[in-house]
Amino acid sequence: PDPYYVRSAFELGPSNKVLRFVNVPSQAIIRIYSLNGTLVRVIEHNDVLGGAEATWDLRNRNNQFVASGVYFYVVEASNGEKFTGKFTVVQFAR
């Protein structure tokens, strides 16, 4: 969903936040970037059973939760095809 409010039914607790990418090719790389173009995270999706869902724990490459803001993603399939998009994360103070 866009924006993604970090209070979702997918959330199992304050340290188990998750955002789901759906309709992902069975083998793909998802790159997530901040608004200024900084690479936030790389997710390697490899599901030999053909699963079309990848998850992101809303953490950056330093294992810290990301801040509220606009993020861009690039999904690159194993055949080289790319799909880009954007989403907004809204963090709530607890």
C-alpha positions, 0 to 999 in steps of 0.5 A: 500500500502507498503510503505504508503506515507502519502499523499493519496487520502484517506486523507481528510486533514493534521489532517485526515490521514488514512490507510485502512486494507482490507479483515479483518474478521467482528470481529477482533483485529488489533495490530500494533507494531513498528520495535522494538516490541513496541505496537503502537495501538490496533484497535477493528474491529466489523462490524456485517454487515460483512464489511471487512475494518478497518481504522487506523488514523496513531496515536499511543496510546497517540494520536500522529501521528506515525513517518516514519518507518516500522511497523508490524501488527497482525490481530486476528479473533474471532476464534483465527486465526492470520495473520501478515504482515508489512508496511512502513509509510513515513511521509512528512514535511508540 
